[in-house]
Amino acid sequence: MTTEPQIAAWLATQQDAMVALLREMVDIDSGSYNKPGIDAVGAVVQRFMAAQGIPVETLAQQKHGDCLRAAVPWDGPQGNAGGNIVLMGHRDTVFPDGEVSRRPFTIRDGVAYGPGVADMKAGLVMNCFVLAAFAKFGGAPAPLLGLFTGDEEIGSPEGRSVIETEARRARVVFNSEPGRVSGNVVTGRKGGVFMVFRVTGKAAHSGANFADGISAIEELARKTQALHALTDLDRGVTVNIGLISGGQSVNTVAPWAEGQIDLRYVSPPDRDDAMARIGAIIERSFVPGTKAELTVRGEFLPLVQTPTAKRLFEIYVRAAADTGFATDGEFTGGCADSGFTAGVGTPTICAVGPVGGKAHSPDEFLRIDSLVPRAQACARAILRLEQAGL
């Protein structure tokens, strides 16, 4: 039996083990700011890899989850010039501490539920088993690497440098974000910039000395209207102020206010144009006497499909067909770490993970029956890279 049938056959026997590993990961609170929780999920990955004889390097991070680098022992020629094959995924979720106790991992009618079950702990499980299959049977056309990061949901402020460093020495990247509900993978994503602007006004008693005050909240409201007016749906540019705060008390003219901005764009030149317009609005004082400052807190690059990335996608489509399911590529407005790997020029395909939906919500779900086929398709695509010239 050749390697591809061996790997596919072994993966076909692993669904129960995949579900058990998924349950263990989901039942750990691992919001982006919960470093102990994210590292606890990392410990689950490390235990699994140790059992498979796969060494794991820990790249410690100060504020967020450590990055883990799992390298499958490779029996090919040393000094491989083509670069590594990278399977990538993040261990953090968007959910607060205590979410697991409120709604732990459950399965109903072949569908799994729980915080982060699709986005993207199922993708982590898939990556673990694909790496294990190659450790067991060999056959990878290049060194195979699993990269498990810890802060994607907040723009990878620490993980980005690790991701880009790894991508620069990779030949291709498979990012195991959840497969779309349609079964498709993602071939294009928007870029995003996440910012906060803080407005300073002047406090005054809102009854006795109203005219002495300068309202930071009024200024924030006017800036919000101007910022939202930058949205251009035809160009795929959106500006959203998703969180606001401010003020001292109900009977005080607000001395400060703060808003958080989410900018999304499709075309890289639109990023610079939108940032310039946002900057001009922040600098302008709609309410005389107010001042404001803008801080960028995180940023994602867009995922743009290059000709080489299209070849990688075509390999995956054929691998999926030979596995027994049809898939296509689609565009999404959501951002992901795949934008960073594509941004340094590495052919990247995203959302090759198991199929799920309603991410970031209490209704997030994962189709259990997609765990094995998506792992098999990923493994087949890896095995076929060399013959396709990748």
PEDA-V111655 format. One record per pair of residues at least 24 apart in sequence whose C-alpha atoms are under 10 Angstrom apart, sorted by sequence separation. I is the first residue (numbers start at 1). GAP is how many residues later the second one is. If there is no record, write none. Layout:
{{I/GAP} {I/GAP}}
This chain:
{{21/24} {41/24} {42/24} {46/24} {67/24} {92/24} {93/24} {124/24} {199/24} {220/24} {238/24} {239/24} {240/24} {353/24} {39/25} {40/25} {42/25} {43/25} {45/25} {65/25} {66/25} {91/25} {94/25} {145/25} {220/25} {238/25} {239/25} {327/25} {352/25} {353/25} {35/26} {38/26} {39/26} {42/26} {65/26} {93/26} {144/26} {197/26} {220/26} {237/26} {238/26} {239/26} {352/26} {21/27} {35/27} {37/27} {38/27} {39/27} {65/27} {92/27} {93/27} {143/27} {146/27} {217/27} {237/27} {238/27} {304/27} {35/28} {36/28} {37/28} {38/28} {39/28} {64/28} {91/28} {92/28} {93/28} {142/28} {143/28} {145/28} {146/28} {147/28} {217/28} {236/28} {237/28} {238/28} {303/28} {34/29} {35/29} {36/29} {38/29} {39/29} {90/29} {91/29} {92/29} {142/29} {217/29} {236/29} {237/29} {303/29} {33/30} {34/30} {35/30} {36/30} {89/30} {90/30} {91/30} {216/30} {217/30} {235/30} {236/30} {237/30} {271/30} {32/31} {33/31} {34/31} {35/31} {89/31} {90/31} {216/31} {235/31} {236/31} {271/31} {302/31} {32/32} {33/32} {89/32} {91/32} {215/32} {231/32} {233/32} {235/32} {302/32} {303/32} {31/33} {32/33} {89/33} {90/33} {91/33} {228/33} {230/33} {231/33} {232/33} {237/33} {261/33} {268/33} {302/33} {303/33} {309/33} {316/33} {31/34} {89/34} {90/34} {119/34} {227/34} {231/34} {236/34} {237/34} {256/34} {258/34} {260/34} {261/34} {268/34} {300/34} {301/34} {302/34} {303/34} {304/34} {313/34} {30/35} {88/35} {89/35} {218/35} {219/35} {224/35} {228/35} {235/35} {239/35} {255/35} {256/35} {257/35} {258/35} {259/35} {260/35} {261/35} {264/35} {266/35} {267/35} {300/35} {301/35} {302/35} {303/35} {304/35} {312/35} {313/35} {87/36} {88/36} {89/36} {217/36} {218/36} {220/36} {221/36} {223/36} {224/36} {227/36} {238/36} {256/36} {258/36} {260/36} {261/36} {262/36} {263/36} {264/36} {265/36} {266/36} {267/36} {268/36} {299/36} {300/36} {301/36} {302/36} {303/36} {306/36} {309/36} {311/36} {312/36} {313/36} {316/36} {87/37} {89/37} {155/37} {215/37} {216/37} {217/37} {219/37} {220/37} {224/37} {237/37} {260/37} {262/37} {264/37} {265/37} {266/37} {267/37} {299/37} {300/37} {301/37} {302/37} {303/37} {305/37} {308/37} {309/37} {310/37} {312/37} {313/37} {89/38} {155/38} {215/38} {216/38} {217/38} {219/38} {220/38} {221/38} {264/38} {266/38} {300/38} {301/38} {302/38} {303/38} {304/38} {308/38} {309/38} {310/38} {87/39} {88/39} {155/39} {213/39} {214/39} {215/39} {216/39} {217/39} {218/39} {220/39} {239/39} {300/39} {301/39} {302/39} {303/39} {304/39} {306/39} {308/39} {309/39} {310/39} {87/40} {154/40} {213/40} {214/40} {215/40} {216/40} {217/40} {300/40} {301/40} {302/40} {303/40} {306/40} {307/40} {308/40} {309/40} {86/41} {87/41} {210/41} {212/41} {213/41} {214/41} {215/41} {216/41} {217/41} {299/41} {301/41} {302/41} {304/41} {306/41} {210/42} {211/42} {213/42} {214/42} {215/42} {216/42} {217/42} {301/42} {305/42} {306/42} {87/43} {206/43} {208/43} {209/43} {210/43} {231/43} {300/43} {304/43} {305/43} {347/43} {87/44} {197/44} {203/44} {205/44} {206/44} {207/44} {208/44} {209/44} {230/44} {304/44} {305/44} {192/45} {196/45} {203/45} {205/45} {206/45} {207/45} {303/45} {304/45} {325/45} {45/46} {190/46} {191/46} {192/46} {193/46} {194/46} {195/46} {198/46} {200/46} {201/46} {203/46} {205/46} {206/46} {207/46} {303/46} {127/47} {190/47} {192/47} {194/47} {196/47} {197/47} {198/47} {199/47} {204/47} {205/47} {206/47} {227/47} {230/47} {303/47} {42/48} {127/48} {196/48} {198/48} {204/48} {205/48} {206/48} {230/48} {325/48} {42/49} {127/49} {203/49} {204/49} {205/49} {323/49} {324/49} {325/49} {41/50} {126/50} {202/50} {203/50} {204/50} {227/50} {228/50} {323/50} {40/51} {41/51} {124/51} {125/51} {202/51} {203/51} {204/51} {226/51} {227/51} {323/51} {38/52} {39/52} {123/52} {124/52} {201/52} {202/52} {203/52} {226/52} {227/52} {323/52} {324/52} {325/52} {38/53} {39/53} {123/53} {124/53} {201/53} {202/53} {203/53} {227/53} {320/53} {323/53} {324/53} {37/54} {38/54} {122/54} {123/54} {124/54} {200/54} {201/54} {202/54} {227/54} {320/54} {322/54} {323/54} {37/55} {38/55} {85/55} {121/55} {122/55} {123/55} {199/55} {200/55} {201/55} {223/55} {226/55} {227/55} {319/55} {320/55} {322/55} {323/55} {85/56} {86/56} {92/56} {120/56} {121/56} {122/56} {123/56} {199/56} {200/56} {201/56} {226/56} {320/56} {321/56} {35/57} {84/57} {85/57} {86/57} {87/57} {88/57} {89/57} {90/57} {91/57} {92/57} {93/57} {94/57} {119/57} {120/57} {121/57} {199/57} {200/57} {224/57} {319/57} {320/57} {323/57} {32/58} {34/58} {70/58} {73/58} {84/58} {85/58} {86/58} {87/58} {88/58} {89/58} {90/58} {91/58} {92/58} {93/58} {94/58} {119/58} {120/58} {198/58} {199/58} {200/58} {223/58} {224/58} {319/58} {320/58} {322/58} {32/59} {33/59} {34/59} {72/59} {82/59} {83/59} {84/59} {85/59} {86/59} {87/59} {88/59} {89/59} {90/59} {91/59} {92/59} {93/59} {94/59} {118/59} {119/59} {120/59} {198/59} {199/59} {222/59} {223/59} {318/59} {319/59} {320/59} {31/60} {32/60} {33/60} {37/60} {71/60} {72/60} {74/60} {82/60} {83/60} {84/60} {85/60} {86/60} {87/60} {88/60} {89/60} {90/60} {91/60} {92/60} {93/60} {94/60} {118/60} {119/60} {197/60} {198/60} {199/60} {223/60} {317/60} {319/60} {320/60} {30/61} {31/61} {32/61} {33/61} {34/61} {70/61} {72/61} {73/61} {74/61} {80/61} {81/61} {82/61} {83/61} {84/61} {85/61} {86/61} {87/61} {88/61} {89/61} {90/61} {91/61} {92/61} {93/61} {117/61} {118/61} {197/61} {198/61} {223/61} {316/61} {317/61} {319/61} {320/61} {30/62} {31/62} {32/62} {33/62} {34/62} {72/62} {73/62} {76/62} {80/62} {84/62} {90/62} {91/62} {92/62} {196/62} {197/62} {198/62} {220/62} {223/62} {315/62} {316/62} {318/62} {319/62} {29/63} {30/63} {31/63} {32/63} {33/63} {34/63} {72/63} {73/63} {75/63} {76/63} {80/63} {89/63} {90/63} {196/63} {197/63} {219/63} {222/63} {223/63} {315/63} {316/63} {318/63} {319/63} {29/64} {30/64} {31/64} {32/64} {33/64} {71/64} {72/64} {74/64} {75/64} {76/64} {77/64} {78/64} {195/64} {196/64} {197/64} {222/64} {223/64} {316/64} {317/64} {319/64} {26/65} {29/65} {30/65} {31/65} {73/65} {74/65} {75/65} {76/65} {77/65} {78/65} {195/65} {196/65} {219/65} {220/65} {221/65} {222/65} {266/65} {315/65} {316/65} {319/65} {25/66} {29/66} {30/66} {31/66} {72/66} {74/66} {75/66} {76/66} {77/66} {90/66} {194/66} {195/66} {196/66} {219/66} {220/66} {266/66} {315/66} {316/66} {318/66} {26/67} {29/67} {30/67} {74/67} {75/67} {76/67} {194/67} {195/67} {219/67} {220/67} {266/67} {314/67} {315/67} {29/68} {30/68} {31/68} {72/68} {74/68} {75/68} {193/68} {194/68} {195/68} {218/68} {219/68} {265/68} {313/68} {315/68} {316/68} {28/69} {29/69} {30/69} {74/69} {90/69} {193/69} {194/69} {218/69} {219/69} {264/69} {312/69} {315/69} {316/69} {28/70} {29/70} {30/70} {73/70} {74/70} {192/70} {193/70} {194/70} {217/70} {219/70} {220/70} {264/70} {312/70} {315/70} {28/71} {29/71} {72/71} {73/71} {192/71} {193/71} {216/71} {219/71} {264/71} {27/72} {28/72} {29/72} {71/72} {72/72} {73/72} {191/72} {192/72} {193/72} {215/72} {218/72} {219/72} {220/72} {312/72} {315/72} {27/73} {28/73} {71/73} {72/73} {190/73} {191/73} {192/73} {214/73} {215/73} {216/73} {217/73} {219/73} {312/73} {315/73} {26/74} {27/74} {70/74} {71/74} {72/74} {190/74} {191/74} {192/74} {214/74} {215/74} {216/74} {311/74} {314/74} {29/75} {70/75} {71/75} {88/75} {189/75} {190/75} {191/75} {214/75} {215/75} {216/75} {315/75} {27/76} {28/76} {52/76} {69/76} {70/76} {71/76} {189/76} {190/76} {191/76} {213/76} {214/76} {216/76} {312/76} {27/77} {28/77} {48/77} {52/77} {54/77} {69/77} {70/77} {189/77} {190/77} {191/77} {311/77} {312/77} {26/78} {27/78} {54/78} {68/78} {69/78} {70/78} {188/78} {190/78} {193/78} {311/78} {312/78} {26/79} {27/79} {45/79} {49/79} {52/79} {53/79} {68/79} {69/79} {191/79} {192/79} {311/79} {25/80} {26/80} {41/80} {45/80} {48/80} {49/80} {52/80} {67/80} {68/80} {69/80} {86/80} {191/80} {23/81} {24/81} {48/81} {51/81} {52/81} {54/81} {67/81} {68/81} {85/81} {86/81} {308/81} {309/81} {23/82} {46/82} {49/82} {53/82} {54/82} {66/82} {67/82} {68/82} {84/82} {85/82} {193/82} {197/82} {308/82} {22/83} {23/83} {41/83} {45/83} {49/83} {52/83} {53/83} {65/83} {66/83} {67/83} {83/83} {84/83} {86/83} {199/83} {23/84} {31/84} {48/84} {52/84} {65/84} {66/84} {67/84} {83/84} {84/84} {85/84} {86/84} {198/84} {30/85} {31/85} {64/85} {65/85} {66/85} {83/85} {84/85} {85/85} {86/85} {87/85} {88/85} {89/85} {90/85} {197/85} {29/86} {30/86} {49/86} {64/86} {65/86} {83/86} {84/86} {85/86} {86/86} {87/86} {88/86} {89/86} {90/86} {199/86} {201/86} {26/87} {27/87} {28/87} {29/87} {63/87} {64/87} {65/87} {82/87} {83/87} {84/87} {85/87} {86/87} {87/87} {88/87} {89/87} {90/87} {201/87} {202/87} {19/88} {26/88} {27/88} {28/88} {61/88} {63/88} {64/88} {81/88} {82/88} {83/88} {84/88} {85/88} {86/88} {87/88} {88/88} {89/88} {201/88} {202/88} {23/89} {26/89} {27/89} {56/89} {61/89} {81/89} {82/89} {83/89} {84/89} {85/89} {86/89} {87/89} {88/89} {200/89} {201/89} {22/90} {23/90} {25/90} {26/90} {27/90} {56/90} {57/90} {58/90} {59/90} {61/90} {81/90} {82/90} {200/90} {201/90} {23/91} {25/91} {26/91} {54/91} {56/91} {67/91} {199/91} {200/91} {201/91} {25/92} {26/92} {64/92} {66/92} {67/92} {199/92} {200/92} {19/93} {64/93} {65/93} {66/93} {69/93} {198/93} {199/93} {200/93} {22/94} {23/94} {26/94} {63/94} {64/94} {65/94} {68/94} {198/94} {199/94} {22/95} {26/95} {63/95} {64/95} {67/95} {197/95} {198/95} {199/95} {238/95} {22/96} {25/96} {26/96} {62/96} {67/96} {197/96} {198/96} {237/96} {24/97} {25/97} {61/97} {69/97} {196/97} {197/97} {198/97} {236/97} {23/98} {60/98} {61/98} {196/98} {197/98} {22/99} {23/99} {25/99} {195/99} {196/99} {197/99} {21/100} {22/100} {25/100} {59/100} {195/100} {196/100} {21/101} {22/101} {194/101} {195/101} {196/101} {22/102} {23/102} {194/102} {195/102} {196/102} {19/103} {21/103} {22/103} {45/103} {59/103} {193/103} {194/103} {195/103} {18/104} {21/104} {22/104} {193/104} {194/104} {195/104} {20/105} {21/105} {193/105} {194/105} {19/106} {42/106} {192/106} {193/106} {194/106} {18/107} {21/107} {41/107} {42/107} {192/107} {193/107} {17/108} {18/108} {21/108} {42/108} {191/108} {192/108} {193/108} {41/109} {191/109} {192/109} {18/110} {39/110} {190/110} {191/110} {192/110} {18/111} {38/111} {39/111} {189/111} {190/111} {191/111} {17/112} {38/112} {189/112} {190/112} {191/112} {37/113} {38/113} {189/113} {190/113} {191/113} {15/114} {188/114} {189/114} {190/114} {11/115} {14/115} {35/115} {188/115} {189/115} {34/116} {35/116} {187/116} {188/116} {189/116} {33/117} {34/117} {186/117} {187/117} {188/117} {11/118} {32/118} {33/118} {187/118} {10/119} {11/119} {31/119} {32/119} {186/119} {187/119} {30/120} {31/120} {32/120} {33/120} {11/121} {30/121} {32/121} {33/121} {8/122} {11/122} {31/122} {32/122} {187/122} {7/123} {10/123} {31/123} {32/123} {187/123} {32/124} {7/125} {8/125} {7/126} {10/126} {187/126} {6/127} {7/127} {10/127} {186/127} {6/128} {185/128} {7/129} {3/130} {4/130} {6/130} {7/130} {3/131} {6/131} {7/131} {185/131} {6/132} {7/132} {185/132} {4/133} {184/133} {3/134} {4/134} {2/135} {3/135} {4/135} {3/136} {172/136} {173/136} {2/137} {3/137} {172/137} {174/138} {160/139} {173/139} {174/139} {157/140} {158/140} {160/140} {172/140} {157/141} {187/141} {188/141} {189/141} {190/141} {192/141} {155/142} {156/142} {157/142} {174/142} {183/142} {184/142} {185/142} {186/142} {187/142} {188/142} {189/142} {190/142} {191/142} {192/142} {193/142} {154/143} {155/143} {156/143} {157/143} {183/143} {184/143} {185/143} {186/143} {187/143} {188/143} {189/143} {190/143} {191/143} {192/143} {154/144} {155/144} {156/144} {182/144} {183/144} {184/144} {185/144} {186/144} {187/144} {188/144} {189/144} {190/144} {191/144} {192/144} {153/145} {154/145} {155/145} {182/145} {183/145} {184/145} {185/145} {186/145} {187/145} {188/145} {189/145} {190/145} {191/145} {152/146} {154/146} {155/146} {182/146} {183/146} {184/146} {185/146} {186/146} {188/146} {189/146} {190/146} {180/147} {184/147} {188/147} {189/147} {192/147} {152/148} {179/148} {180/148} {182/148} {191/148} {180/149} {189/149} {190/149} {191/149} {180/150} {188/150} {189/150} {187/151} {188/151} {180/152} {186/152} {177/159} {177/160} {188/160} {175/161} {177/161} {187/161} {188/161} {189/161} {175/162} {176/162} {186/162} {187/162} {188/162} {175/163} {186/163} {187/163} {174/164} {175/164} {185/164} {186/164} {187/164} {173/165} {185/165} {186/165} {175/166} {184/166} {185/166} {186/166} {174/167} {184/167} {185/167} {173/168} {183/168} {184/168} {185/168} {172/169} {173/169} {183/169} {172/170} {183/170} {185/170} {167/171} {170/171} {179/171} {180/171} {183/171} {184/171} {177/172} {178/172} {179/172} {180/172} {183/172} {164/173} {167/173} {168/173} {172/173} {173/173} {174/173} {175/173} {176/173} {177/173} {178/173} {179/173} {180/173} {181/173} {182/173} {183/173} {163/174} {164/174} {167/174} {168/174} {171/174} {172/174} {173/174} {174/174} {175/174} {176/174} {177/174} {178/174} {179/174} {180/174} {181/174} {182/174} {163/175} {164/175} {165/175} {166/175} {167/175} {168/175} {170/175} {171/175} {172/175} {173/175} {174/175} {175/175} {176/175} {177/175} {178/175} {179/175} {180/175} {181/175} {182/175} {164/176} {165/176} {167/176} {168/176} {170/176} {171/176} {172/176} {173/176} {174/176} {175/176} {176/176} {177/176} {178/176} {179/176} {180/176} {181/176} {160/177} {163/177} {164/177} {167/177} {168/177} {169/177} {170/177} {171/177} {172/177} {173/177} {174/177} {175/177} {176/177} {177/177} {178/177} {179/177} {180/177} {181/177} {159/178} {163/178} {164/178} {167/178} {168/178} {174/178} {175/178} {176/178} {177/178} {178/178} {179/178} {180/178} {161/179} {164/179} {165/179} {167/179} {174/179} {177/179} {178/179} {155/180} {156/180} {160/180} {164/180} {166/180} {167/180} {155/181} {156/181} {160/181} {163/181} {164/181} {167/181} {178/181} {153/182} {154/182} {155/182} {164/182} {152/183} {153/183} {152/184} {153/184} {156/184} {181/184} {152/185} {181/185} {151/186} {181/186} {179/187} {183/187} {149/188} {178/188} {179/191} {183/191} {179/195} {176/198} {176/199} {176/202} {174/204} {153/207} {174/207} {174/208} {172/210} {172/213} {171/214} {172/218} {171/219} {127/225} {126/226} {127/226} {126/227} {123/228} {125/228} {126/228} {123/229} {124/229} {125/229} {123/230} {124/230} {120/231} {122/231} {123/231} {119/232} {121/232} {122/232} {123/232} {120/233} {121/233} {122/233} {119/234} {120/234} {122/234} {118/235} {119/235} {118/236} {119/236} {120/236} {117/237} {118/237} {119/237} {118/238} {119/238} {144/238} {117/239} {118/239} {119/239} {120/239} {140/239} {117/240} {118/240} {119/240} {140/240} {142/240} {118/241} {119/241} {141/241} {142/241} {117/242} {118/242} {129/242} {130/242} {133/242} {140/242} {141/242} {113/243} {116/243} {117/243} {129/243} {133/243} {139/243} {140/243} {141/243} {142/243} {112/244} {115/244} {116/244} {122/244} {130/244} {131/244} {139/244} {140/244} {141/244} {142/244} {111/245} {115/245} {116/245} {119/245} {121/245} {122/245} {126/245} {130/245} {134/245} {138/245} {140/245} {141/245} {90/246} {115/246} {116/246} {118/246} {119/246} {120/246} {122/246} {125/246} {126/246} {129/246} {130/246} {133/246} {140/246} {141/246} {89/247} {90/247} {114/247} {115/247} {117/247} {118/247} {119/247} {126/247} {128/247} {129/247} {130/247} {89/248} {114/248} {115/248} {116/248} {117/248} {118/248} {122/248} {123/248} {126/248} {127/248} {130/248} {131/248} {134/248} {88/249} {89/249} {113/249} {114/249} {115/249} {116/249} {117/249} {118/249} {122/249} {126/249} {130/249} {134/249} {141/249} {88/250} {113/250} {114/250} {115/250} {116/250} {117/250} {125/250} {126/250} {129/250} {130/250} {113/251} {114/251} {123/251} {127/251} {112/252} {113/252} {114/252} {123/252} {126/252} {127/252} {130/252} {88/253} {112/253} {113/253} {111/254} {112/254} {113/254} {111/255} {112/255} {110/256} {111/256} {112/256} {110/257} {111/257} {107/258} {109/258} {110/258} {111/258} {103/259} {106/259} {107/259} {109/259} {110/259} {111/259} {107/260} {108/260} {107/261} {86/262} {88/262} {99/263} {89/264} {87/265} {94/265} {95/265} {93/266} {94/266} {95/266} {93/267} {94/267} {95/267} {87/291} {86/296} {85/297} {85/300} {82/304} {85/305} {83/307} {82/308} {8/315} {19/349} {18/350} {16/352} {19/352} {15/353} {18/353} {15/354} {18/354} {15/355} {16/355} {15/356} {16/356} {14/357} {15/357} {14/358} {15/358} {12/359} {13/359} {11/360} {12/360} {11/361} {12/361} {10/362} {11/362} {12/363} {8/364} {11/364} {12/364} {8/365} {11/365} {10/366} {8/367} {9/367} {7/368} {8/368} {11/368} {7/369} {8/369} {5/371} {8/371} {4/372} {7/372} {8/372} {7/373} {4/375} {5/375} {4/376} {3/377} {4/377} {4/378} {4/379} {3/380} {4/380}}
